[in-house]
């Protein structure tokens, strides 16, 4: 008999499909939840960009731009 598992989902960001007018292509825009942005800051996403920068996988999109919004 298989053990019962409990999964917890914590949403850190929302990802939107958008169109980049400059490069004329579809892009994913990841927006960090405001309450987490104050705690995690930009460092969390900078590390994610560095970690995934050299990965060549069909389901991992490369980061092409990183932008912060002023408060």
SVG drawing of the C-alpha trace seen along z (x, -y; Angstrom):
<svg xmlns="http://www.w3.org/2000/svg" viewBox="-3 -54 29 56">
<polyline fill="none" stroke="black" stroke-width="0.4" points="0.0,0.0 1.3,-3.4 1.7,-6.0 -0.6,-9.1 1.2,-12.3 0.2,-15.8 1.3,-18.6 1.5,-22.3 1.5,-24.9 3.1,-28.2 2.8,-30.7 5.8,-33.0 5.1,-34.7 2.6,-34.9 3.7,-34.2 2.0,-36.0 2.2,-35.3 3.0,-38.6 4.2,-39.9 7.6,-41.6 7.1,-44.5 10.8,-45.2 11.8,-41.7 8.4,-40.7 8.1,-37.4 6.1,-35.8 7.6,-36.0 6.8,-35.0 6.7,-37.8 7.2,-36.7 5.9,-39.0 6.8,-38.4 4.0,-38.8 4.4,-42.3 4.4,-40.9 7.3,-38.6 9.2,-41.2 9.8,-43.1 11.2,-40.1 13.1,-38.3 14.1,-41.3 15.6,-41.1 18.4,-38.8 16.1,-35.8 15.4,-36.3 18.9,-37.4 20.1,-34.0 17.4,-32.2 18.6,-33.9 22.2,-33.0 21.2,-29.4 19.1,-28.9 21.2,-31.0 23.1,-28.1 20.4,-25.4 19.3,-24.2 15.9,-22.5 12.7,-22.7 10.6,-23.7 12.9,-26.2 12.8,-29.7 16.0,-31.8 15.8,-35.1 16.4,-37.9 15.7,-40.9 15.4,-41.7 13.4,-44.8 12.4,-46.2 9.5,-48.4 10.0,-51.5 7.8,-51.5"/>
</svg>
